[in-house]
Amino acid sequence: MVNEDLSDDDDDFGMVIHVHRYSCGCRTVRRDYHDGSVGERTVRHDGKKVASQLRPEQGC
């Protein structure tokens, strides 16, 4: 099982930021913007950005 830490933050105007930090050092930051759009960034433990959700074959 992968240990992970989830934290959320918001600006009281509709923007919400979700941060997942995994025990291996990888992290995913998801931003839900005021207009309903969503942005997501995933960074592996070695600092390399990946295009989608982390999967075991990506080294996490």
Secondary structure, 3 states (H helix, E strand, C coil): CCCEEEEEEECCCCCEEEEEEECCCCEEEEEECCCCCEEEEEECCCCCEECCCCCHHHCC
